[in-house]
């Protein structure tokens, strides 16, 4: 199933004929911040799925082009992200072979601010930082479905509720500046996600997916999560040994190679098979 959040933060099922509203069966739905209704829905998914399916079947579809898509997960408690998780990406950032590189296995994870999330109908807004470079990083992200504490990798996929597309926009260090990674990746709009949350049963084997990213029509990234250094089960094992993962937590698996700069006026498009496509303009931030 594909779930979207749209217009005034209503919840819908994205079907072939459009968006079918299911807001009435979402527990604790409230469009005012913090918009944690999707977290509640994910936590109660097994119980609520039949009611969601029934409500979707009864609803009158609205054409996708007639709605404004919001972030499909507006307020995750945590956004985890795996650093250095493709050898080819490590090599391009180091300018040297990555055989002896420190990877996500040693580094673990970092956190992005949930306030950096934006949706499919938004723009990536770059702050005024003269001389700084801003890069795109297209990533497969997964969503935790139930509380995970000390989960062994053999059972870890049982905790994956679904998947979405995620762009990890980054202000690069350099020039004598070396801010913390979380700051450089947590400006407002620096975590576009969507267009939908897709349940794990619909996606199937995540290792067979293809992650691609274009800037102004130029293909820059084209890779498969089968090349991850630390796969999803091990990412869950590492993170859940640190703190309990919660329903609705979002986890970015790491950027493949092909990272490059973006500037105001550009358009960034990313696509993952069986999950969806994001297309966002890049603008200068107005504040």
Backbone as JSON, one array per atom type, in Angstrom:
{
  "sequence": "XXXXXXXXXXXXXXXXXXXXXXXXXXXXXXXXXXXXXXXXXXXXXXXXXXXXXXXXXXXXXXXXXXXXXXXXXXXXXXXXXXXXXXXXXXXXXXXXXXXXXXXXXXXXXXXXXXXXXXXXXXXXXXXXXXXXXXXXXXXXXXXXXXXXXXXXXXXXXXXXXXXXXXXXXXXXXXXXXXXXXXXXXXXXXXXXXXXXXXXXXXXXXXXXXXXXXXXXXXXXXXXXXXXXXXXXXXXXXXXXXXXXXXXXXXXXXXXXXXXXXXXXXXXXXXXXXXXXXXXXXXXXXXX",
  "N": [[0.84, -1.18, 0.0], [0.35, 2.3, -0.61], [0.85, 5.23, 1.06], [-0.09, 8.62, 1.45], [0.3, 12.04, 2.47], [-1.6, 14.94, 2.3], [-2.71, 18.16, 1.0], [-4.39, 19.81, 3.55], [-2.93, 18.3, 5.39], [-4.26, 15.88, 5.31], [-4.84, 12.31, 5.13], [-4.14, 9.86, 2.75], [-4.68, 7.04, 0.56], [-2.67, 6.16, -2.07], [-3.67, 5.31, -5.14], [-4.1, 3.66, -8.36], [-5.98, 5.24, -9.64], [-5.9, 7.67, -8.41], [-5.87, 9.74, -5.41], [-7.13, 8.43, -2.46], [-9.12, 9.25, 0.18], [-8.51, 8.56, 3.6], [-8.61, 9.63, 6.05], [-10.44, 9.63, 8.19], [-10.15, 7.26, 9.61], [-7.73, 7.34, 10.8], [-5.88, 7.22, 13.73], [-6.1, 9.71, 16.23], [-5.84, 11.88, 14.47], [-4.64, 15.04, 13.62], [-4.1, 18.11, 12.24], [-2.42, 20.07, 13.18], [0.85, 21.09, 14.28], [2.73, 19.17, 16.74], [2.73, 16.94, 14.04], [1.96, 14.01, 14.49], [0.37, 11.95, 13.7], [0.82, 10.08, 11.66], [2.84, 8.52, 12.74], [1.42, 7.26, 14.8], [-0.4, 5.82, 13.26], [1.31, 4.05, 11.9], [2.34, 2.63, 14.09], [0.09, 1.22, 14.91], [-0.5, -0.38, 12.77], [-1.03, -3.12, 11.93], [-3.47, -3.67, 13.17], [-5.06, -1.62, 12.14], [-4.97, -1.76, 9.38], [-7.01, -3.26, 7.88], [-9.25, -1.51, 8.17], [-8.26, 0.79, 6.95], [-7.97, -0.12, 4.31], [-10.66, -0.66, 3.72], [-11.84, 1.9, 3.98], [-10.48, 3.21, 1.93], [-11.43, 1.85, -0.3], [-14.07, 2.71, -0.35], [-13.88, 5.43, -0.76], [-14.06, 8.35, -2.86], [-11.96, 8.79, -5.57], [-9.42, 11.3, -5.92], [-7.82, 13.13, -8.47], [-4.3, 12.85, -8.72], [-2.86, 15.07, -9.54], [-4.4, 17.15, -8.62], [-4.04, 17.62, -5.96], [-2.05, 18.83, -3.19], [0.88, 17.44, -2.33], [2.16, 16.61, 0.79], [4.91, 16.16, 3.16], [5.13, 12.69, 3.56], [5.58, 11.58, 6.02], [5.3, 13.49, 8.46], [6.39, 14.11, 11.02], [8.64, 12.47, 12.26], [10.04, 10.89, 15.17], [12.78, 10.49, 15.26], [15.39, 11.0, 12.86], [17.5, 8.92, 11.49], [20.71, 8.38, 10.01], [22.91, 6.77, 7.79], [26.37, 7.05, 7.55], [28.92, 7.09, 5.0], [28.47, 4.64, 3.37], [28.62, 3.36, 0.94], [31.18, 2.0, -0.93], [32.11, 3.18, -3.31], [31.2, 5.79, -3.1], [32.61, 6.69, -0.86], [35.16, 6.63, -1.95], [34.97, 8.62, -3.96], [34.66, 10.9, -2.42], [36.98, 10.97, -0.94], [38.88, 11.07, -2.89], [40.49, 8.97, -3.45], [41.23, 5.41, -3.48], [38.95, 3.32, -1.59], [39.57, 1.23, 0.08], [40.68, 1.02, 2.66], [38.99, 2.54, 4.19], [37.1, 4.17, 6.79], [33.92, 3.1, 7.65], [30.26, 2.96, 7.68], [29.95, 0.86, 9.4], [31.87, 1.14, 11.4], [31.48, 3.82, 12.1], [28.79, 4.07, 12.75], [25.91, 5.8, 13.12], [24.42, 9.0, 12.25], [22.41, 11.83, 13.28], [19.72, 13.6, 11.8], [17.92, 16.7, 11.95], [14.46, 16.5, 12.63], [12.96, 18.72, 11.86], [14.03, 19.44, 9.43], [12.71, 18.22, 7.4], [10.97, 18.16, 4.28], [8.44, 18.16, 1.68], [7.09, 16.55, -1.36], [5.97, 18.65, -2.82], [7.36, 20.87, -2.25], [10.2, 23.19, -2.18], [13.77, 22.88, -2.37], [15.62, 24.82, -0.29], [18.31, 26.89, -0.26], [20.53, 28.2, 2.13], [22.03, 31.46, 2.67], [25.22, 31.25, 2.35], [28.09, 32.33, 1.67], [30.54, 31.12, -0.56], [30.23, 28.47, 0.16], [29.59, 25.05, -0.61], [26.8, 23.18, -1.74], [25.38, 19.99, -1.74], [23.62, 17.29, -3.39], [22.29, 14.2, -2.19], [21.03, 11.23, -2.91], [18.91, 8.83, -1.47], [17.81, 5.61, -0.38], [15.32, 5.23, 2.02], [14.17, 3.76, 5.04], [11.35, 2.87, 7.16], [10.68, 2.51, 10.54], [8.63, 0.11, 12.12], [7.8, -0.84, 14.62], [8.58, -0.72, 18.15], [12.03, -1.08, 18.7], [14.47, -2.71, 20.4], [17.71, -3.56, 21.05], [17.9, -5.35, 18.81], [18.66, -8.26, 17.01], [20.38, -8.85, 13.93], [19.28, -10.95, 12.45], [16.58, -10.92, 12.96], [15.86, -8.41, 12.2], [14.57, -7.34, 9.89], [11.91, -7.7, 10.38], [11.13, -5.45, 11.68], [10.92, -3.44, 9.88], [8.73, -1.28, 8.51], [8.14, 0.02, 6.1], [9.09, 1.94, 3.13], [10.66, 4.87, 1.66], [11.52, 7.57, -0.62], [14.4, 9.61, -0.16], [16.13, 12.65, 0.02], [19.23, 13.69, 0.97], [20.31, 16.6, 1.66], [23.24, 18.54, 1.7], [25.51, 20.75, 3.27], [28.75, 21.23, 2.46], [31.76, 20.63, 4.28], [34.93, 22.33, 4.7], [37.52, 24.62, 3.54], [38.65, 25.5, 5.89], [36.53, 25.33, 7.62], [34.5, 23.32, 9.68], [31.93, 22.31, 10.58], [29.66, 20.47, 12.73], [28.35, 17.39, 11.48], [25.56, 17.01, 11.68], [24.56, 19.63, 11.82], [25.27, 20.66, 9.29], [23.6, 19.24, 7.66], [21.01, 19.75, 8.38], [19.57, 22.06, 7.78], [16.5, 23.85, 7.2], [14.31, 22.27, 4.94], [16.2, 20.47, 4.02], [15.82, 17.76, 4.0], [14.11, 16.31, 1.91], [11.35, 14.13, 1.44], [9.39, 11.33, 0.2], [7.42, 10.4, -2.71], [5.44, 9.05, -1.35], [4.73, 6.85, 1.44], [5.65, 3.56, 1.28], [4.52, 0.36, 1.82], [6.35, -2.4, 3.21], [5.7, -4.95, 2.2], [4.77, -4.41, -0.33], [6.99, -3.38, -1.62], [8.93, -5.43, -1.55], [12.01, -7.17, -2.05], [14.43, -5.09, -1.01], [17.01, -4.92, -1.9], [16.98, -5.28, -4.59], [16.24, -2.92, -5.72], [16.6, 0.23, -7.51], [18.36, 3.18, -7.29], [18.2, 6.42, -8.38], [19.35, 9.64, -9.5], [18.88, 12.84, -10.88], [20.12, 15.99, -12.01], [18.95, 18.84, -13.37], [18.24, 17.3, -15.58], [20.51, 15.78, -16.04], [21.9, 12.69, -15.47], [23.14, 11.75, -12.42], [23.43, 10.01, -10.24], [23.24, 6.52, -9.9], [22.5, 3.6, -8.74], [22.44, 0.59, -6.7], [20.87, -0.62, -3.71], [21.89, -3.07, -3.08], [24.58, -2.8, -3.0], [25.24, -1.68, -0.59], [27.42, -1.15, 2.15], [26.94, -1.63, 4.89], [24.15, -3.36, 5.52], [20.5, -3.11, 5.68], [19.46, -4.78, 7.86], [21.77, -4.86, 9.55], [22.15, -2.14, 10.07], [19.91, -1.62, 11.64], [20.46, -3.31, 13.79], [22.79, -2.08, 14.84], [21.84, 0.53, 15.52], [19.65, 0.01, 17.24], [20.88, -1.09, 19.38], [21.85, 1.07, 20.62], [19.83, 2.98, 21.28], [16.27, 2.78, 21.91], [14.47, 2.19, 18.95], [11.7, 3.81, 17.42], [8.2, 3.48, 16.4], [7.62, 4.84, 13.22], [10.06, 6.12, 13.08], [12.6, 7.33, 10.93], [15.0, 6.16, 8.61], [17.82, 6.78, 6.84], [19.69, 5.19, 4.38], [22.18, 5.78, 3.31], [24.3, 7.48, 0.94], [24.71, 6.72, -2.5], [27.44, 6.68, -4.98], [28.26, 9.6, -7.02], [27.54, 12.02, -6.07], [26.96, 15.53, -6.14], [27.2, 19.14, -6.77], [24.52, 21.49, -6.1], [22.53, 24.32, -7.1], [20.74, 27.45, -6.71], [17.98, 27.62, -8.89], [18.34, 25.2, -10.1], [16.93, 21.92, -10.85], [16.18, 19.09, -9.0], [15.83, 15.68, -9.32], [14.8, 12.59, -8.09], [14.52, 9.03, -8.11], [13.18, 5.91, -7.19], [12.79, 2.55, -7.91], [9.58, 1.07, -7.7], [8.92, 2.62, -5.54], [8.81, 5.47, -5.93], [8.92, 8.88, -7.21], [10.63, 11.91, -6.85], [10.59, 15.37, -7.51], [12.11, 18.35, -7.3], [12.43, 21.9, -7.17], [15.31, 24.03, -6.81], [16.03, 26.67, -4.68], [17.05, 29.96, -3.56], [17.16, 30.61, -0.12], [14.79, 32.66, 1.53], [15.12, 33.95, 3.97]],
  "CA": [[0.0, 0.0, 0.0], [1.06, 3.57, -0.69], [0.17, 6.24, 1.86], [0.36, 9.98, 1.23], [-0.29, 13.12, 3.25], [-1.85, 15.93, 1.25], [-3.51, 19.37, 1.27], [-4.26, 20.26, 4.94], [-2.38, 17.16, 6.12], [-5.13, 14.71, 5.28], [-4.13, 11.07, 4.83], [-4.78, 9.15, 1.65], [-4.05, 5.9, -0.1], [-2.39, 6.48, -3.46], [-4.06, 4.2, -6.01], [-3.91, 3.94, -9.79], [-6.93, 6.25, -10.1], [-5.74, 8.91, -7.67], [-5.73, 9.7, -3.96], [-8.38, 8.06, -1.78], [-9.0, 9.77, 1.54], [-8.76, 7.62, 4.69], [-8.31, 10.38, 7.26], [-11.39, 9.34, 9.26], [-9.78, 6.08, 10.4], [-6.37, 7.54, 11.34], [-6.04, 7.55, 15.15], [-5.54, 10.96, 16.72], [-5.46, 12.79, 13.38], [-4.67, 16.46, 13.96], [-3.18, 18.74, 11.29], [-1.55, 21.07, 13.8], [2.1, 20.5, 14.77], [3.5, 18.2, 15.95], [1.8, 16.09, 13.28], [2.44, 12.66, 14.76], [-0.68, 10.98, 13.39], [1.35, 8.98, 10.85], [3.55, 7.64, 13.66], [0.4, 6.44, 15.46], [-0.94, 4.9, 12.26], [2.31, 3.0, 11.68], [2.43, 1.81, 15.29], [-1.11, 0.38, 15.0], [-0.78, -0.75, 11.39], [-1.64, -4.45, 11.77], [-4.87, -3.57, 13.59], [-5.8, -0.63, 11.36], [-4.9, -1.95, 7.93], [-8.31, -3.57, 7.24], [-10.1, -0.32, 8.13], [-7.69, 1.66, 5.93], [-8.33, -0.68, 3.01], [-12.11, -0.49, 3.52], [-12.09, 3.32, 3.74], [-9.96, 3.55, 0.6], [-12.33, 1.27, -1.3], [-15.31, 3.5, -0.38], [-13.61, 6.84, -1.05], [-14.02, 8.82, -4.24], [-10.57, 9.19, -5.83], [-9.09, 12.61, -6.45], [-6.62, 13.06, -9.31], [-3.07, 13.2, -8.0], [-2.45, 16.43, -9.93], [-5.28, 18.15, -8.0], [-3.74, 17.76, -4.53], [-0.68, 19.21, -2.83], [1.48, 16.41, -1.5], [2.97, 17.02, 1.93], [5.79, 15.05, 3.57], [4.27, 11.57, 3.97], [5.86, 11.33, 7.44], [5.63, 14.88, 8.82], [7.07, 14.35, 12.31], [9.29, 11.32, 12.91], [10.76, 11.24, 16.39], [14.19, 10.51, 14.9], [15.88, 10.7, 11.51], [18.84, 8.33, 11.53], [21.34, 8.33, 8.69], [24.15, 6.0, 7.74], [27.45, 7.72, 6.82], [29.97, 6.27, 4.34], [27.89, 3.29, 3.28], [28.94, 2.79, -0.36], [32.62, 2.18, -1.12], [32.38, 4.11, -4.41], [30.98, 7.16, -2.61], [33.76, 7.02, -0.02], [36.3, 6.89, -2.83], [34.84, 9.91, -4.65], [34.84, 11.98, -1.46], [38.38, 10.97, -0.52], [39.77, 11.21, -4.03], [41.43, 7.85, -3.39], [40.54, 4.15, -3.24], [38.33, 3.28, -0.27], [39.77, -0.09, 0.68], [41.0, 1.13, 4.08], [38.18, 3.63, 4.72], [36.16, 3.98, 7.89], [32.59, 2.98, 7.05], [29.13, 3.0, 8.62], [30.11, -0.2, 10.4], [32.64, 1.71, 12.5], [30.97, 5.14, 12.47], [27.45, 3.94, 13.29], [24.9, 6.64, 12.46], [24.27, 10.36, 12.74], [21.03, 12.26, 13.32], [19.28, 14.84, 11.16], [16.79, 17.3, 12.66], [13.16, 16.28, 11.97], [12.5, 19.97, 11.26], [14.59, 19.63, 8.08], [11.89, 17.5, 6.42], [10.0, 18.82, 3.41], [7.7, 17.19, 0.89], [7.2, 16.54, -2.82], [5.49, 19.9, -3.43], [8.17, 21.96, -1.72], [11.47, 23.47, -2.84], [14.99, 22.85, -1.57], [16.0, 26.22, -0.11], [19.7, 26.97, 0.18], [20.8, 29.42, 2.9], [23.08, 32.34, 2.16], [26.52, 30.93, 2.93], [29.03, 32.6, 0.58], [31.69, 30.24, -0.7], [29.95, 27.1, 0.57], [29.02, 24.16, -1.63], [25.68, 22.36, -1.3], [25.32, 18.78, -2.56], [22.5, 16.34, -3.31], [22.6, 12.8, -1.9], [19.77, 10.5, -3.01], [19.04, 7.65, -0.61], [16.69, 4.79, 0.06], [15.05, 5.34, 3.46], [13.16, 2.83, 5.55], [10.58, 3.35, 8.29], [10.53, 1.52, 11.6], [7.22, -0.16, 12.36], [7.5, -1.13, 16.04], [9.74, -0.42, 18.98], [13.15, -2.02, 18.5], [15.52, -2.61, 21.41], [18.68, -4.65, 20.99], [17.44, -6.32, 17.8], [19.69, -8.96, 16.24], [20.14, -8.66, 12.49], [18.47, -12.04, 11.9], [15.17, -10.57, 13.11], [15.72, -6.97, 12.02], [13.63, -6.94, 8.83], [10.56, -7.71, 10.95], [10.87, -4.13, 12.23], [10.81, -2.48, 8.78], [7.33, -1.1, 8.09], [8.06, 0.42, 4.71], [10.2, 2.66, 2.52], [10.37, 6.09, 0.92], [12.68, 8.26, -1.18], [14.93, 10.68, 0.7], [17.28, 13.43, -0.43], [20.02, 14.22, 2.08], [21.01, 17.78, 1.15], [24.39, 18.71, 2.6], [26.49, 21.81, 3.11], [30.04, 20.59, 2.62], [32.81, 21.24, 5.09], [36.09, 22.73, 3.9], [37.93, 26.0, 3.66], [38.9, 25.81, 7.29], [35.3, 25.21, 8.4], [34.23, 21.9, 9.91], [30.79, 22.21, 11.48], [29.16, 19.13, 12.96], [27.6, 16.85, 10.34], [24.12, 17.23, 11.85], [24.24, 21.01, 11.46], [25.41, 20.85, 7.84], [22.57, 18.47, 6.98], [19.72, 19.97, 9.04], [18.85, 23.28, 7.43], [15.12, 23.64, 6.77], [14.11, 21.7, 3.6], [17.34, 19.65, 3.61], [15.46, 16.34, 3.96], [12.89, 16.0, 1.17], [10.95, 12.72, 1.43], [8.14, 11.05, -0.49], [6.13, 11.07, -2.55], [4.56, 8.23, -0.52], [5.3, 5.76, 2.22], [5.24, 2.32, 0.61], [4.67, -0.73, 2.78], [7.42, -3.34, 2.86], [5.2, -6.07, 1.39], [4.64, -3.96, -1.72], [8.32, -3.16, -2.2], [9.66, -6.68, -1.71], [13.44, -7.19, -1.73], [14.98, -3.75, -1.21], [18.31, -5.01, -2.57], [16.75, -5.29, -6.04], [15.82, -1.6, -6.16], [17.57, 1.07, -8.21], [18.28, 4.56, -6.82], [18.76, 7.31, -9.4], [19.18, 11.08, -9.26], [19.22, 13.73, -11.97], [20.11, 17.43, -11.78], [18.71, 19.5, -14.66], [18.19, 16.27, -16.61], [21.77, 15.03, -16.11], [21.93, 11.58, -14.52], [24.33, 11.83, -11.58], [23.54, 8.85, -9.36], [22.54, 5.35, -10.41], [23.1, 2.54, -7.93], [21.52, -0.35, -6.07], [21.15, -0.88, -2.3], [22.64, -4.32, -2.92], [25.98, -2.43, -2.81], [25.46, -1.1, 0.73], [28.44, -1.8, 2.99], [26.16, -2.1, 6.03], [22.79, -3.51, 5.01], [19.45, -2.64, 6.58], [19.45, -5.49, 9.15], [22.88, -4.47, 10.43], [21.89, -0.78, 10.52], [18.96, -1.72, 12.76], [21.17, -3.91, 14.91], [23.68, -1.07, 15.42], [21.1, 1.64, 16.12], [18.78, -0.45, 18.34], [21.74, -1.36, 20.54], [22.2, 2.37, 21.19], [18.62, 3.48, 21.91], [15.1, 2.14, 21.3], [13.89, 2.78, 17.75], [10.28, 3.97, 17.64], [7.38, 3.47, 15.19], [7.69, 6.08, 12.47], [11.43, 6.6, 12.91], [13.06, 7.29, 9.54], [16.42, 5.78, 8.58], [18.43, 6.91, 5.52], [20.68, 4.11, 4.3], [23.47, 6.24, 2.82], [24.32, 7.95, -0.44], [25.59, 6.08, -3.49], [28.34, 7.63, -5.65], [27.68, 10.54, -7.97], [27.17, 13.25, -5.36], [27.46, 16.73, -6.81], [26.66, 20.41, -6.27], [23.27, 22.07, -6.58], [22.5, 25.77, -6.96], [19.43, 28.01, -7.02], [17.62, 27.52, -10.3], [18.4, 23.8, -10.53], [15.88, 20.98, -10.49], [16.7, 17.8, -8.56], [14.86, 14.6, -9.47], [15.27, 11.27, -7.71], [13.53, 7.98, -8.36], [13.5, 4.56, -6.75], [11.82, 1.59, -8.42], [8.5, 0.58, -6.83], [8.66, 3.55, -4.43], [8.29, 6.71, -6.47], [9.77, 9.89, -7.84], [10.6, 13.26, -6.3], [11.14, 16.41, -8.39], [12.06, 19.58, -6.5], [13.27, 23.02, -7.57], [16.26, 24.56, -5.83], [15.89, 28.12, -4.59], [17.73, 30.65, -2.46], [16.28, 30.83, 1.02], [14.42, 34.07, 1.63], [15.18, 34.46, 5.35]],
  "C": [[0.88, 1.25, 0.0], [0.24, 4.63, 0.05], [0.78, 7.61, 1.59], [-0.32, 10.89, 2.25], [-0.44, 14.29, 2.3], [-2.72, 17.08, 1.76], [-3.32, 19.82, 2.72], [-3.9, 19.08, 5.84], [-3.38, 16.03, 6.29], [-4.31, 13.49, 4.85], [-4.89, 10.34, 3.73], [-3.99, 7.92, 1.24], [-3.88, 6.28, -1.57], [-2.64, 5.23, -4.3], [-3.85, 4.59, -7.46], [-4.81, 5.07, -10.28], [-6.86, 7.55, -9.32], [-5.6, 8.68, -6.18], [-7.09, 9.43, -3.34], [-8.25, 8.38, -0.3], [-9.37, 8.72, 2.58], [-8.56, 8.3, 6.04], [-9.18, 9.97, 8.44], [-10.98, 8.16, 10.12], [-8.36, 6.18, 10.94], [-6.48, 7.96, 12.8], [-5.35, 8.86, 15.52], [-5.14, 11.93, 15.62], [-5.65, 14.23, 13.82], [-3.65, 17.16, 13.06], [-2.24, 19.76, 11.91], [-0.3, 20.4, 14.35], [2.04, 20.21, 16.27], [2.57, 17.16, 15.32], [2.24, 14.63, 13.35], [1.41, 11.59, 14.42], [-0.17, 9.82, 12.54], [2.15, 8.01, 11.72], [2.56, 6.71, 14.37], [-0.17, 5.4, 14.49], [0.03, 3.75, 12.03], [2.39, 2.07, 12.88], [1.26, 0.83, 15.4], [-1.47, -0.26, 13.66], [-1.48, -2.1, 11.25], [-3.12, -4.41, 12.13], [-5.68, -2.69, 12.65], [-5.84, -0.9, 9.86], [-6.24, -2.34, 7.3], [-9.22, -2.35, 7.15], [-9.58, 0.68, 7.09], [-8.09, 1.17, 4.53], [-9.82, -0.49, 2.71], [-12.44, 0.97, 3.23], [-11.62, 3.74, 2.36], [-10.89, 3.03, -0.5], [-13.61, 2.09, -1.44], [-15.09, 4.91, -0.88], [-13.66, 7.13, -2.55], [-12.61, 9.31, -4.54], [-10.48, 10.63, -6.34], [-7.85, 12.49, -7.32], [-5.39, 13.55, -8.55], [-2.66, 14.65, -8.31], [-3.27, 17.51, -9.24], [-4.99, 18.35, -6.52], [-2.31, 18.24, -4.35], [-0.14, 18.15, -1.89], [2.37, 17.03, -0.44], [3.99, 15.92, 2.22], [4.93, 13.89, 4.07], [4.5, 11.11, 5.41], [6.27, 12.68, 8.04], [6.48, 15.05, 10.06], [7.64, 13.08, 12.9], [10.0, 11.78, 14.18], [12.25, 11.38, 16.1], [14.35, 10.37, 13.39], [17.31, 10.21, 11.67], [19.4, 8.33, 10.11], [22.67, 7.61, 8.77], [25.21, 6.78, 6.96], [28.32, 6.7, 6.09], [29.52, 4.82, 4.18], [27.94, 2.69, 1.89], [30.43, 3.03, -0.6], [32.92, 3.19, -2.23], [32.15, 5.55, -3.99], [32.12, 7.59, -1.71], [34.95, 7.4, -0.89], [36.18, 8.25, -3.51], [35.03, 11.08, -3.68], [36.29, 12.09, -0.99], [39.34, 11.28, -1.66], [40.8, 10.12, -4.08], [40.64, 6.57, -3.18], [40.09, 4.03, -1.79], [38.58, 1.99, 0.48], [40.01, -0.02, 2.18], [40.14, 2.18, 4.79], [37.41, 3.2, 5.95], [34.75, 4.06, 7.33], [31.51, 3.12, 8.12], [29.24, 1.91, 9.68], [30.86, 0.3, 11.62], [32.03, 3.02, 13.01], [29.59, 5.07, 13.11], [26.44, 4.76, 12.51], [25.04, 8.06, 12.98], [22.79, 10.71, 12.68], [20.84, 13.54, 12.52], [18.09, 15.39, 11.94], [15.49, 17.0, 11.93], [12.6, 17.54, 11.33], [13.06, 20.26, 9.89], [13.76, 18.95, 7.0], [11.07, 18.47, 5.58], [9.42, 17.76, 2.48], [7.82, 17.37, -0.61], [6.77, 17.83, -3.5], [6.29, 21.11, -2.99], [9.4, 22.21, -2.59], [12.6, 23.23, -1.85], [15.49, 24.28, -1.5], [17.4, 26.29, 0.48], [19.93, 28.28, 0.93], [21.94, 30.21, 2.28], [24.37, 32.07, 2.93], [27.58, 31.1, 1.86], [30.22, 31.64, 0.61], [31.44, 28.8, -0.31], [29.29, 26.33, -0.56], [27.91, 23.32, -1.0], [25.52, 21.19, -2.28], [24.0, 18.04, -2.36], [23.05, 14.97, -2.94], [21.27, 12.05, -1.9], [19.9, 9.16, -2.29], [17.71, 6.91, -0.47], [16.54, 4.96, 1.57], [14.01, 4.31, 3.85], [12.54, 3.39, 6.83], [10.41, 2.21, 9.28], [9.04, 1.36, 11.94], [6.84, -0.44, 13.8], [8.76, -0.91, 16.84], [10.79, -1.51, 18.86], [14.22, -1.74, 19.53], [16.43, -3.81, 21.27], [18.32, -5.74, 20.01], [18.64, -6.95, 17.09], [19.35, -8.87, 14.76], [19.28, -9.75, 11.89], [16.98, -11.73, 11.98], [14.87, -9.13, 12.66], [14.69, -6.58, 10.96], [12.18, -7.0, 9.29], [10.16, -6.35, 11.47], [10.75, -3.06, 11.15], [9.36, -2.43, 8.32], [7.23, -0.8, 6.61], [9.25, 1.28, 4.3], [9.71, 3.96, 1.9], [11.66, 6.6, 0.29], [13.11, 9.38, -0.23], [16.12, 11.33, 0.01], [17.96, 14.02, 0.8], [20.84, 15.38, 1.53], [22.06, 18.18, 2.19], [25.18, 19.97, 2.25], [27.85, 21.21, 3.42], [30.95, 21.38, 3.56], [33.96, 21.64, 4.15], [36.41, 24.2, 4.1], [38.17, 26.43, 5.09], [37.68, 25.74, 8.18], [34.95, 23.73, 8.52], [33.11, 21.75, 10.93], [30.39, 20.74, 11.67], [28.29, 18.69, 11.77], [26.1, 17.15, 10.47], [23.72, 18.66, 11.51], [24.25, 21.17, 9.94], [24.31, 20.16, 7.05], [21.16, 18.75, 7.49], [19.11, 21.33, 8.79], [17.42, 22.93, 7.01], [15.1, 23.25, 5.29], [15.24, 20.79, 3.15], [17.07, 18.15, 3.68], [14.14, 16.15, 3.23], [12.61, 14.5, 1.2], [9.65, 12.57, 0.65], [8.37, 10.34, -1.81], [5.15, 10.35, -1.62], [5.4, 7.4, 0.43], [4.76, 4.47, 1.62], [5.53, 1.16, 1.55], [5.67, -1.77, 2.26], [6.93, -4.48, 1.98], [5.04, -5.68, -0.07], [5.99, -3.77, -2.39], [9.05, -4.46, -2.46], [11.13, -6.53, -1.31], [14.06, -5.83, -2.04], [16.31, -3.79, -1.96], [18.18, -5.02, -4.08], [16.34, -3.93, -6.58], [16.96, -0.87, -6.87], [17.33, 2.51, -7.78], [18.96, 5.46, -7.85], [18.45, 8.77, -9.06], [19.68, 11.86, -10.47], [19.24, 15.17, -11.47], [20.03, 18.1, -13.15], [18.78, 18.49, -15.81], [19.45, 15.44, -16.75], [21.76, 13.93, -15.04], [23.24, 11.63, -13.74], [24.52, 10.61, -10.69], [22.69, 7.72, -9.91], [23.17, 4.13, -9.74], [22.01, 1.65, -7.34], [21.87, -0.51, -4.6], [21.82, -2.24, -2.06], [24.12, -4.04, -2.69], [26.23, -1.75, -1.46], [26.55, -1.87, 1.48], [27.77, -2.42, 4.22], [24.71, -2.17, 5.58], [21.76, -3.1, 6.07], [19.4, -3.45, 7.89], [20.57, -5.07, 10.09], [22.72, -3.03, 10.91], [20.94, -0.78, 11.72], [19.64, -2.31, 13.98], [22.05, -2.88, 15.62], [22.87, -0.01, 16.17], [20.27, 1.18, 17.32], [19.58, -0.89, 19.55], [22.14, -0.07, 21.25], [21.01, 2.98, 21.93], [17.43, 2.8, 21.26], [14.64, 2.9, 20.06], [12.37, 2.75, 17.91], [9.48, 3.9, 16.33], [7.37, 4.84, 14.51], [9.06, 6.69, 12.39], [11.87, 6.36, 11.47], [14.56, 7.03, 9.52], [16.91, 5.84, 7.14], [19.62, 5.97, 5.43], [22.04, 4.54, 3.78], [23.43, 6.57, 1.34], [25.21, 7.09, -1.32], [26.52, 7.11, -4.13], [27.59, 8.53, -6.63], [27.21, 11.83, -7.33], [27.76, 14.46, -6.09], [26.74, 17.97, -6.33], [25.3, 20.75, -6.87], [23.28, 23.56, -6.26], [21.08, 26.27, -7.2], [19.17, 28.03, -8.52], [17.67, 26.11, -10.83], [17.09, 23.08, -10.23], [16.53, 19.64, -10.16], [15.57, 16.78, -8.64], [15.5, 13.32, -8.96], [14.14, 10.27, -7.87], [14.06, 6.66, -7.82], [12.4, 3.63, -7.26], [10.84, 1.18, -7.33], [8.22, 1.48, -5.65], [8.15, 4.88, -4.95], [9.37, 7.66, -6.95], [9.54, 11.24, -7.16], [11.2, 14.22, -7.32], [10.98, 17.75, -7.69], [12.94, 20.66, -7.11], [14.21, 23.41, -6.45], [16.18, 26.07, -5.87], [16.81, 28.68, -3.5], [16.74, 30.9, -1.33], [16.03, 32.32, 1.21], [14.47, 34.63, 3.04], [16.52, 34.13, 5.97]]
}
